[in-house]
Amino acid sequence: MKTPESMLRAWYEAVVGPGSDPTDAAVASAVAAVDRRASAVLDAIEASGAGFFTGLPLMREESYAASQSIWQTYRNLRCLALAWRTPSSQFNNDARILRQVLQGLAVTHARAYHPGRHPFGNWYFNEIGSPRAMLETCALVKDALDPVALTNYLDTYDHFVPEPSVRTKLPHVPETGANRADKAYNHMLREVLAGDNSQLQRGYGALVDQLGQGRHSIFQYVDSGDGFYRDGSFIQHHSVPYTGHYGIDLLNAVASYTELTAGTEWSLSTTEQRFLTEVVDNTFSPMIVDGQMMDAVRGRMIGEPRNSSARRAQLLISIMLRLIRSGLIERESAWRDRCCGWLQRSPEPHHLHGSPAEVALMRDLLLDPSVTALPEPASSQIFPGMARAVHRRPGWTLTISMASRAVAWYEKGRENQAAFHLGDGMTYLYGGDRQHFDDAFWPTVDLGRLPGTTVDHPQPSKPDQFRAQRAKPARASFAGGAIFDELYSVVGTELEEMAPPDGHPLIRGRKSWFCLDDRVVAVGSGITSRTGHPAETTVENRNLGQDSQQVLLLDGVEILAGRQMFAGKAQWAHLEGVGGYIFHDTPTLRVLRERRKGSWRRLNLDGPEAPLIREFVTLWLPHKNSAASCYAYTLLPGASPQQVAEEVQQPRARIVARTPDVHAIDVPELNLTAVNFFAAGSVAGIEAERACSVILVWQTARHARIAIADPTGSTKPLRLRLAFSAISSSDVGSRNVTVDPGQFSTSVCVMPSPGDVPGQTRSVTLHA
């Protein structure tokens, strides 16, 4: 049996990195970054004053700021301890830095964080952030730590976190998701430091929720609230898609837990290991594109300048490599190939942010001749549990962000103060310009004109009084769609823009996206506004960087660089390096090319105030304030101007319905018809009894396949009537499908089965 001492040694090797090669440029860069941070922390130590570090007073007052200051103090001490422990660091085994760490722990304990103090300020700092930083600091310097002092610090942990499975100040509230994983890891580290084998079971118990008989175990799927969904979604804070932040934090805590417990009786079971493999494959991997974590699942953290999407992706990669190293994952080869491809396409070098241990893992992967870097797959996926869709093609990816009665429009904390239109149908186009969203996009973009959204447009300087933190649409339930063979999809959402005190939405409408091989057709209808401002649909709002010379064409005519406004009729546009845009029915178009000035402080109350300037091209369609207001445009990512002009003359996809209740397209060369029924209706030979999404493809003259889904998440049967007679179906029986052929039409009924995932696509094959 492993002893706590041997468990701690394994943890050291994982955190510090065994045998990191100081002559390797990437590792040396990471070690130099550790030294720079440690030097800055040393310079901030106060000889006397209110705290141990300048600007971090250890206050007696019970406030958010006081709890945050304690957390940041412990993080600084961990930074010093890591440098002291890191081989090849200039501070390795430095007696002076060790003395400062030990003194800092003692001062913080005596003044601010000890058993005599009631929990105060922010619960996270008290129960997760400060305990983790304190315990990891103690672990890094344990050999030099006085046993009495260590006991005092562990007593402090016990005081603030007497039971890791629940919230201390609200013991009736069980922890979920990332919070539970963090607390379980913290508790396991606490018991390892104490050297008490008899208490180690409590750490594992918190991870799987033994106290609650497994109801909130992180190794099980949920149907609502926080956690992993079978459809690949991840939710935290009850209603916010958070794969790219809290989801990664959860996985990071589990990886740290495994580094402590691998090879012990408290390590993960085979079932739990399989669950981890599933969620990495089905939840996390789909949210990475070209080495970037998609902003659509990063919640309020898009407003955090130090947390770029590339850095979050690299953190996920390092976690996957750590899980492989632990020996718990069977898909080692597939994961390594996938991670190598992400790293090779990342817009940021892998040695910029990671610890020396993380960088060494990534360096070894990139140098391994047995690894084959995988390209991005061609696929189409919908995640109903978090109202997100992802459509991938070689060279580009489009992500769609929606809201529903279960999924919030947006979340803010001290970050993300004004980006409250994220769930109004924002589209994120990833292509050749891989720095687009990380290059100061959020602090400089017009937040009232996010691409894909339909809103009214007074420039939002603060969140609207009707759109509260984590607010959700009151009525809109349609958010999702159907997928055909994981290659094509039809996605739709009901627009319900803010609800004033009278309960009636200020803006209503229906929006659809038809995602095909080389294009996405966007359709909207029934758009009305009660705000006094006509609604607008933003087609594109592209960050061109600081000094762009990219050419913008409208109907083949160049729009010069510099601030320029265009208002008039146009059939198409083309933006160099991005692709083309076709405007169906030649509507009135607005185009603005401008240099925008902003700062991170605009989004983040603690962000830098330094001004940032980026050039943007914005294209939008103004709407008349009537129930008949609609739009239709096509995105052609990566297309040349000539290809766009040719498509205008000979369109491959035809819009066949754009009514308030039905959106549909027809693609003759694919024999494909795709429909969003927002209510009962009939179009193109397909009749639906209620809301659903349908894709019908004729694969031969007598062989058709239908993909059907219910984006409202209802468990009622789905019934279609098709304008042809089918004589058989290979899906009848096993999938609760019934087919009733008539002389001139066919009825298809899909019954939900126990265990079906709400909003999932079901396929039916028909033989005419």
C-alpha positions, 0 to 999 in steps of 0.5 A: 500500500502506498503511504502518504509520503509516497503519494506526495512524492508522486505529486511533486513529480507531476507538479514540478516535472521530473528531470525537466531538461534546462537545455530545451528551449521550451522548458527553459522558457517556462522556467524563466517565466516561473523565475520572472513571476517569483521575482515580481512576487519577491519585490512585492513583499512588504517589510511592514504594513497591512499585509505580507505583500504590497496591495494585498492587505490582510484585513479584519473586515469581512468583505469580498476584497478581504477574502480575495486578498487572502487568496491572492496572498496564498497564490503568491506564496505558492508561486515562490514555493514552486520556484524554490522547488523547481530544478534549474530555477534560479531560486531552487533551494534558495534559503531566502525564498524559503524563509519568505514562504514560511514567514508568509504562511505564518503571517497570513495565518496569524492575521487573517486565515485561522480557526478563530475567524468566521467564514466571510466575503466570497465563499469560493475564496474561503472554501476552495481558492485559499485552501488550495493555494495554502495546501499546495504551498505547504506540500511544496515546502513540507520538508522544511515546514514546522510540524506544529505550523502544519497542524495549525494550517490543516486546522484552518482548512478544517475550520473553513471546510469541515465537510467538502461535499457541501457549502460551509455557510449553506450546509443544505447546498451540496457541491456540484461540478467543478466546485465538488471536484476542487473540494475533493482534491483539496481534501485529499491533499489535506489528508496526505499532508496530515499523513493519516491513511484513515481519513483518505477515504473522505476525499474519494467520498467527496468526489463520488458524493458518498454523503449524498449516496452518489446523487452529485457524483461528478462521474454521472450524467445529469438531465438538468443543472450543473454537470455533464450531459449525455449530449456532450453539454456541460453546465455550471452555475445552473444554466451557463455553458461552461465547458471551456472554463469550469469544465476544464477546472473540474477536469484539472482537479480530477487530474490532480486527484489522480496524481495523488492517488494513482496506484492506491485504493482511492484511485478511480474505478474502471467505470469512472475512468471510462466516464472520464474518457467519454467526456473528454471525447464527447464534451471537451474535444468538440469545443477545441478548434485549431488549438483554441477553446471556443469562446461560446463555452467560456462564459464570463471568462471571455472578459479575462485578458489573461485567459486566452482561448489558446491558453485554455486549450493548452491547459486541456491538452496538458490535462489529457497528457497528465491523465495518460501519464497516470495510466488510467486512460486506454485511448492514449494513441488517439488522444496524443494524435489529437493533442499534437494536431491542436498544438501544431495549429495553435495560434500561441506557442505552447511554452508561453503560459504553461508550467515547466511540467506542462511544457515538458509534456507538450514538448515531448509530445511534439517531438515523438515520431510515433505521433501523427497530428490529426487534422480538424474533422469534418462534422456537424454537432448540436448540444441541446443541453447548452443550446450550442451548435458546432459545424466544422469543415476543412479550413473553417468552423462555425459555432452558434450560441443560443439561449432557452428556458434552461440556458442563460443568455450570458453570465457576468461577474466582475468579468463580462460586464456588457456582453449580454447578447451572447445567447441571441444567436451569436455566430463565431466563425473560425478560419485562417485568422486564428487570432481573431477572438484572442486579439483584443476582440472582446474589449474593442468589438461593438457589443451591440452588434455581435455577429449572427445576433438580432437585437436593437442597437443602442450601444450597450454601456451597461447591462439592460435593466431587464437582462439580469445576471444569468437570465433566461428566456421565459417562453422560448424553448426551441434551441437546437436542431437535427443532424444528418450523418454528422455532416449537415445540420439544421439549427434554430432558435426562438428569439426572445429579447429581454422581458420588461416588467409587463412580461412581454418580450421586447424583441421576438423572432425565429432564427435558423442556420442550415449548415452544409458542405461549403456554406451556412444559410442563415434565415430569420422571420417574424422579427418585431421590436417594442423597444422604439428602435428597429431591430438589426441582424448582424451578419459579420463583425470582423476583427481585422487587427491593428493595421489591416489592408484586407480588401472588402468588396461589395458587388465586386467594388472595393470599399477602401480602408479607414472609417467608411459607411455604406448604406444601400442595396447589395447582393454580395460582399467579400472580405479578403482572408475570410470569405463571402456573404450573399444577401438574398432578395438584395436587402438594404445593407449597412457596412461600417469599416472603422478603427475601434478603441476600447480596453479590458476595463470595459468588460472587466472591473479589474482589467487593464485600462490601457487603450486598445485599437483594432480595425473592424468590418461590420455588416448588418441588415436593418429591419422594419418594425413589423411582423413580416420582417425577415432576412436571409443571407449565406456565409461562404467561408474561404470562398474567392470573390469569383466563387461568390459572384458565381454563386449569386448567379447560380445558387446551390441552395434555395430558400423555399420557406421563410414564414413566421413558423417555418424556415426551409431550404432545398439543395438539389445537388444533394437531394436535400430538404431541411426544415425548421418547424417552429409550429405545426406546418407544411412545406416541400412535401413535409408536414409536421404536427408540431415544432421539430427540425427535419432533414430529408435526403433522397440517396437513390430514387427509391431510398430516402433518409430522414433526420428528425429532432425536437429542439424544444426537448419535449418527450411527446411523439414526433409525427410527419406526413411525407408526400410520397408512399413508402413501403417499408422502413428498416428502423421500425420496431427497434427504435420505436418508429412506425411507418404507415404508407398510404396511396399518396403519402406516408406517415412517420411517427417517432416515439421517445424511448426511455433514456433518450437524450432530449433534443437528440436526432433520430434517423429513419430510413424509408424505401419507396 
